[in-house]
Amino acid sequence: MKRLILFFLPLWLLADAHIFVMHRVNDFRYPTTNISSKLLQKDIKYLLKNNYKIVTLSTLVKRIKHKQNIDKYVVFTIDDSFKSFYKNGLPIFKKYKIPFTLFVYTQATTERYGDYMSWGEVKECKKYGELGVHSWAHPHLAMLSNKAIIKDTTKAIDAFKKYLGFVPDMYAYPYGEYNERVKSIINKFFPIICNQNEGSVTLNTPLNDIDRIAITGDVNIAKKLKISHLNVKNLKIIKDKNTIKEINGYINKPEVEIYITKMGWRWVKVKKGYFSFKPDFTLKKYRNRIIIRYNNKIDTKLILKEI
């Protein structure tokens, strides 16, 4: 009966949207956060040629809330409000009439750090896209106390009120770093929160934990568009301080491939829909990715090392 019900569901209910995150444009001093204007235009042309619908994040969120078709929907988000986006990226988005969502690093903008936009330039960007908040001081939030997180967030909100007269309802974590404590605090201020976990977006994506795919260097956007959500049920990551003891969950696949930063990939068998992986692996870095993959379907989680 379950298979019969799925057969009659519209195919778009099972489809995925993709949100891309970029930072700098044509700033080759920083290759890990830069994309060339040539590649950006190539990516946009590919999307338009293949009938992808490029929208703002708020438009995609509305469709998710109303359970509307998001098949072949794409969002470009830009973090940090770098000057290079204003000079080299904005003209491209204007040329192709493509909207975007810009997350503003408010202290850098307010205090006129050299590589960052002014509030006037941010306001100009808003004419062609929309804005979100990217903190006040761009801190490692998980290293802060609750009080310090609230202070940083409040200062960012106050800056938006002072210079633009409104506060967006969207937030992107600095460095893409967060844990449940950080998320619970930020979520009190913002209903829509973006991370930087590689993955796609579905109609069931929690709006306070939205995955985004980084596009930098020579990333193949066609390959990234093939990523879809694996949908692991009851995923549990069991830790003992900084040691990953077990990863388990339920999935309708014969096997899965599991990745942990600095450990690499391991194949794990699925038995009667359940898998259990016991790596007994001690985390080596502050930021760690746990990826569960089957073909192009993935589920990604961020684990921060306790320090």
SULCOR-V522680 format. One record per residue. RES is the residue in one letter. SS is DSSP state (A for helix, B for strand, O for the rest). PSI is psi in whole degrees, 0 to 359 (NA if undefined). BURIAL is 1 if it has 16 or more other C-alpha atoms within 10 Angstrom, else 0. Layout:
# SULCOR-V522680
res->RES ss->SS psi->PSI burial->BURIAL
res->RES ss->SS psi->PSI burial->BURIAL
This chain:
# SULCOR-V522680
res->M ss->O psi->317 burial->0
res->K ss->A psi->317 burial->0
res->R ss->A psi->324 burial->0
res->L ss->A psi->318 burial->0
res->I ss->A psi->316 burial->0
res->L ss->A psi->326 burial->0
res->F ss->A psi->324 burial->0
res->F ss->A psi->357 burial->0
res->L ss->O psi->143 burial->0
res->P ss->O psi->140 burial->0
res->L ss->A psi->330 burial->0
res->W ss->A psi->341 burial->0
res->L ss->A psi->338 burial->1
res->L ss->A psi->3 burial->0
res->A ss->O psi->167 burial->1
res->D ss->O psi->148 burial->1
res->A ss->B psi->166 burial->1
res->H ss->B psi->133 burial->1
res->I ss->B psi->125 burial->1
res->F ss->B psi->146 burial->1
res->V ss->B psi->133 burial->1
res->M ss->B psi->167 burial->1
res->H ss->O psi->289 burial->1
res->R ss->B psi->153 burial->1
res->V ss->B psi->122 burial->1
res->N ss->O psi->31 burial->1
res->D ss->O psi->85 burial->1
res->F ss->O psi->3 burial->0
res->R ss->O psi->336 burial->0
res->Y ss->O psi->76 burial->0
res->P ss->A psi->333 burial->0
res->T ss->A psi->346 burial->0
res->T ss->A psi->17 burial->1
res->N ss->B psi->147 burial->1
res->I ss->B psi->140 burial->1
res->S ss->O psi->152 burial->1
res->S ss->A psi->328 burial->1
res->K ss->A psi->313 burial->0
res->L ss->A psi->322 burial->1
res->L ss->A psi->315 burial->1
res->Q ss->A psi->323 burial->1
res->K ss->A psi->317 burial->0
res->D ss->A psi->315 burial->1
res->I ss->A psi->317 burial->1
res->K ss->A psi->320 burial->0
res->Y ss->A psi->314 burial->0
res->L ss->A psi->315 burial->1
res->L ss->A psi->319 burial->0
res->K ss->A psi->326 burial->0
res->N ss->O psi->20 burial->0
res->N ss->O psi->35 burial->0
res->Y ss->O psi->148 burial->0
res->K ss->B psi->110 burial->1
res->I ss->B psi->119 burial->1
res->V ss->B psi->173 burial->1
res->T ss->O psi->164 burial->1
res->L ss->A psi->320 burial->1
res->S ss->A psi->326 burial->1
res->T ss->A psi->316 burial->0
res->L ss->A psi->318 burial->1
res->V ss->A psi->318 burial->1
res->K ss->A psi->319 burial->0
res->R ss->A psi->322 burial->0
res->I ss->A psi->315 burial->1
res->K ss->A psi->323 burial->0
res->H ss->O psi->8 burial->0
res->K ss->O psi->46 burial->0
res->Q ss->O psi->164 burial->0
res->N ss->O psi->126 burial->1
res->I ss->O psi->13 burial->1
res->D ss->O psi->127 burial->1
res->K ss->O psi->23 burial->1
res->Y ss->B psi->139 burial->1
res->V ss->B psi->142 burial->1
res->V ss->B psi->135 burial->1
res->F ss->B psi->122 burial->1
res->T ss->B psi->147 burial->1
res->I ss->B psi->122 burial->1
res->D ss->B psi->146 burial->1
res->D ss->O psi->347 burial->1
res->S ss->O psi->48 burial->1
res->F ss->B psi->146 burial->1
res->K ss->A psi->327 burial->1
res->S ss->A psi->330 burial->1
res->F ss->A psi->317 burial->1
res->Y ss->A psi->318 burial->1
res->K ss->A psi->321 burial->0
res->N ss->A psi->337 burial->1
res->G ss->A psi->314 burial->1
res->L ss->A psi->316 burial->1
res->P ss->A psi->329 burial->0
res->I ss->A psi->316 burial->1
res->F ss->A psi->322 burial->1
res->K ss->A psi->318 burial->0
res->K ss->A psi->316 burial->0
res->Y ss->O psi->3 burial->0
res->K ss->O psi->47 burial->0
res->I ss->O psi->125 burial->1
res->P ss->O psi->165 burial->1
res->F ss->O psi->170 burial->1
res->T ss->B psi->118 burial->1
res->L ss->B psi->121 burial->1
res->F ss->B psi->121 burial->1
res->V ss->B psi->125 burial->1
res->Y ss->O psi->98 burial->1
res->T ss->A psi->325 burial->1
res->Q ss->A psi->316 burial->1
res->A ss->A psi->322 burial->1
res->T ss->A psi->316 burial->1
res->T ss->A psi->317 burial->1
res->E ss->O psi->7 burial->0
res->R ss->O psi->50 burial->0
res->Y ss->O psi->145 burial->0
res->G ss->O psi->321 burial->0
res->D ss->O psi->8 burial->0
res->Y ss->B psi->157 burial->1
res->M ss->O psi->157 burial->1
res->S ss->O psi->169 burial->1
res->W ss->A psi->329 burial->1
res->G ss->A psi->321 burial->0
res->E ss->A psi->323 burial->0
res->V ss->A psi->316 burial->1
res->K ss->A psi->322 burial->1
res->E ss->A psi->319 burial->0
res->C ss->A psi->324 burial->1
res->K ss->A psi->335 burial->0
res->K ss->O psi->335 burial->0
res->Y ss->O psi->356 burial->0
res->G ss->O psi->217 burial->1
res->E ss->B psi->169 burial->1
res->L ss->B psi->151 burial->1
res->G ss->B psi->174 burial->1
res->V ss->B psi->136 burial->1
res->H ss->O psi->39 burial->1
res->S ss->O psi->176 burial->1
res->W ss->O psi->297 burial->1
res->A ss->O psi->7 burial->1
res->H ss->O psi->54 burial->1
res->P ss->O psi->169 burial->1
res->H ss->O psi->95 burial->0
res->L ss->A psi->322 burial->1
res->A ss->A psi->344 burial->1
res->M ss->A psi->353 burial->0
res->L ss->O psi->158 burial->0
res->S ss->O psi->165 burial->0
res->N ss->A psi->317 burial->0
res->K ss->A psi->319 burial->0
res->A ss->A psi->324 burial->0
res->I ss->A psi->315 burial->1
res->I ss->A psi->319 burial->1
res->K ss->A psi->313 burial->0
res->D ss->A psi->315 burial->1
res->T ss->A psi->318 burial->1
res->T ss->A psi->322 burial->0
res->K ss->A psi->322 burial->1
res->A ss->A psi->318 burial->1
res->I ss->A psi->316 burial->1
res->D ss->A psi->324 burial->1
res->A ss->A psi->318 burial->1
res->F ss->A psi->316 burial->1
res->K ss->A psi->316 burial->0
res->K ss->A psi->315 burial->0
res->Y ss->A psi->336 burial->0
res->L ss->A psi->346 burial->0
res->G ss->O psi->12 burial->0
res->F ss->O psi->168 burial->0
res->V ss->O psi->123 burial->1
res->P ss->O psi->162 burial->1
res->D ss->O psi->16 burial->0
res->M ss->B psi->143 burial->1
res->Y ss->B psi->143 burial->1
res->A ss->B psi->131 burial->1
res->Y ss->O psi->134 burial->1
res->P ss->A psi->135 burial->1
res->Y ss->A psi->4 burial->1
res->G ss->A psi->16 burial->1
res->E ss->O psi->134 burial->1
res->Y ss->O psi->163 burial->1
res->N ss->O psi->184 burial->0
res->E ss->A psi->326 burial->0
res->R ss->A psi->312 burial->0
res->V ss->A psi->314 burial->1
res->K ss->A psi->319 burial->1
res->S ss->A psi->326 burial->0
res->I ss->A psi->311 burial->0
res->I ss->A psi->325 burial->1
res->N ss->O psi->341 burial->1
res->K ss->O psi->337 burial->0
res->F ss->O psi->328 burial->1
res->F ss->O psi->125 burial->1
res->P ss->O psi->339 burial->0
res->I ss->B psi->119 burial->1
res->I ss->B psi->132 burial->1
res->C ss->B psi->139 burial->1
res->N ss->O psi->195 burial->1
res->Q ss->O psi->37 burial->1
res->N ss->O psi->126 burial->1
res->E ss->O psi->125 burial->1
res->G ss->O psi->173 burial->1
res->S ss->O psi->180 burial->1
res->V ss->B psi->136 burial->1
res->T ss->O psi->178 burial->1
res->L ss->O psi->347 burial->1
res->N ss->O psi->5 burial->0
res->T ss->O psi->127 burial->1
res->P ss->O psi->130 burial->0
res->L ss->O psi->350 burial->1
res->N ss->O psi->16 burial->1
res->D ss->O psi->67 burial->1
res->I ss->B psi->125 burial->1
res->D ss->O psi->148 burial->1
res->R ss->O psi->148 burial->1
res->I ss->B psi->125 burial->1
res->A ss->B psi->136 burial->1
res->I ss->O psi->111 burial->1
res->T ss->O psi->168 burial->1
res->G ss->O psi->236 burial->0
res->D ss->O psi->37 burial->0
res->V ss->O psi->136 burial->0
res->N ss->O psi->105 burial->0
res->I ss->A psi->329 burial->1
res->A ss->A psi->322 burial->0
res->K ss->A psi->319 burial->0
res->K ss->A psi->327 burial->1
res->L ss->O psi->346 burial->1
res->K ss->O psi->347 burial->0
res->I ss->O psi->133 burial->1
res->S ss->B psi->169 burial->1
res->H ss->B psi->130 burial->1
res->L ss->O psi->328 burial->1
res->N ss->O psi->59 burial->1
res->V ss->O psi->130 burial->1
res->K ss->B psi->139 burial->0
res->N ss->B psi->45 burial->0
res->L ss->B psi->129 burial->1
res->K ss->B psi->132 burial->0
res->I ss->B psi->110 burial->1
res->I ss->B psi->121 burial->0
res->K ss->B psi->151 burial->0
res->D ss->B psi->96 burial->0
res->K ss->O psi->249 burial->0
res->N ss->O psi->21 burial->1
res->T ss->B psi->126 burial->0
res->I ss->B psi->111 burial->1
res->K ss->B psi->319 burial->1
res->E ss->B psi->145 burial->1
res->I ss->B psi->123 burial->1
res->N ss->B psi->165 burial->1
res->G ss->B psi->186 burial->1
res->Y ss->B psi->135 burial->1
res->I ss->O psi->142 burial->1
res->N ss->O psi->63 burial->0
res->K ss->O psi->157 burial->1
res->P ss->O psi->334 burial->0
res->E ss->B psi->164 burial->1
res->V ss->B psi->158 burial->1
res->E ss->B psi->129 burial->1
res->I ss->B psi->135 burial->1
res->Y ss->B psi->137 burial->1
res->I ss->B psi->136 burial->1
res->T ss->O psi->129 burial->1
res->K ss->O psi->355 burial->0
res->M ss->O psi->324 burial->0
res->G ss->B psi->194 burial->0
res->W ss->B psi->146 burial->0
res->R ss->B psi->137 burial->0
res->W ss->B psi->138 burial->0
res->V ss->B psi->130 burial->1
res->K ss->B psi->146 burial->0
res->V ss->O psi->125 burial->1
res->K ss->B psi->118 burial->0
res->K ss->O psi->40 burial->0
res->G ss->O psi->359 burial->0
res->Y ss->B psi->139 burial->1
res->F ss->B psi->150 burial->1
res->S ss->B psi->123 burial->0
res->F ss->B psi->125 burial->1
res->K ss->O psi->84 burial->0
res->P ss->O psi->335 burial->0
res->D ss->O psi->50 burial->0
res->F ss->B psi->127 burial->0
res->T ss->B psi->129 burial->1
res->L ss->O psi->138 burial->1
res->K ss->O psi->333 burial->0
res->K ss->O psi->167 burial->0
res->Y ss->O psi->313 burial->0
res->R ss->B psi->128 burial->1
res->N ss->B psi->137 burial->1
res->R ss->B psi->134 burial->1
res->I ss->B psi->119 burial->1
res->I ss->B psi->130 burial->1
res->I ss->B psi->125 burial->1
res->R ss->B psi->143 burial->1
res->Y ss->B psi->112 burial->1
res->N ss->O psi->235 burial->0
res->N ss->O psi->3 burial->0
res->K ss->B psi->131 burial->1
res->I ss->B psi->157 burial->1
res->D ss->B psi->123 burial->1
res->T ss->B psi->137 burial->1
res->K ss->B psi->145 burial->1
res->L ss->B psi->131 burial->1
res->I ss->B psi->123 burial->1
res->L ss->B psi->136 burial->1
res->K ss->O psi->134 burial->1
res->E ss->O psi->128 burial->0
res->I ss->O psi->NA burial->0
